[in-house]
Amino acid sequence: MNLDSTDRKLLALLQQDSTLSLNDLAEAVNLTTTPCWKRLKKLEESGVIEKRVALLNPELLGLSFTAFVLVKTCDHSHEWYSRFVETASEFPEIMEFYRMAGEYDYMMKVLVKDMKCFDEFYKKLVNSIDGISNVTSTFAMEPLKYTTALPI
């Protein structure tokens, strides 16, 4: 989709605060409410705006242990891949999940309360599907940058 500067400004504003009213958004981009609403509707219908959510503070919810889990498999069949993705996607602890190029086949960002909870997650994961040949984990000591705002 081809975005102009007004679309980009709207998206930047929404990434910072999705609760801004239509009036506030329109004023910030120098439009009246109707053309602003039409732009937002177009951005939603095209899929540029997927959804609007509330971002929660994980530490205040007792979720301060972040692990990055790297997985290797010896089975690269489509059937195994589909089963693995479906199974891993059911774990609420997995915040992000990627198929990778390089030494490892998959990477997950896992968020849990503590090491004990991570160990329970790890055991469930590795016992949930055959074909995992190697798993290694690294643990974040301190978050230095976190954003959900895309660099548009």
URBELLIN-V447120 format. One record per backbone hydrogen bond with DSSP energy under -0.5 kcal/mol. CO is the residue of the C=O (numbers start at 1). NH is the residue of the N-H. If there is no record, write none. Layout:
BEGIN
CO,NH
CO,NH
END
This chain:
BEGIN
1,3
4,8
5,9
6,10
7,11
8,12
9,13
10,14
11,15
12,16
13,17
17,20
21,25
22,26
23,27
24,28
25,29
26,31
27,30
32,36
33,37
34,38
35,39
36,40
37,41
38,42
39,43
40,44
41,45
42,46
43,48
43,49
44,47
48,50
54,56
56,58
57,61
58,61
58,63
59,62
62,64
64,66
65,112
66,140
67,69
67,110
68,70
68,138
69,108
70,136
71,105
71,106
72,133
72,134
74,76
77,81
78,82
79,83
80,84
81,85
82,86
83,87
84,88
85,89
86,90
87,90
88,91
90,92
91,94
93,95
93,111
96,109
98,107
105,100
106,71
107,98
108,69
108,110
109,95
109,96
110,67
112,65
113,64
114,118
115,119
116,120
117,121
118,122
119,123
120,124
121,125
122,126
123,127
124,128
125,128
125,129
129,132
131,74
131,75
131,133
134,72
136,70
138,68
150,152
END
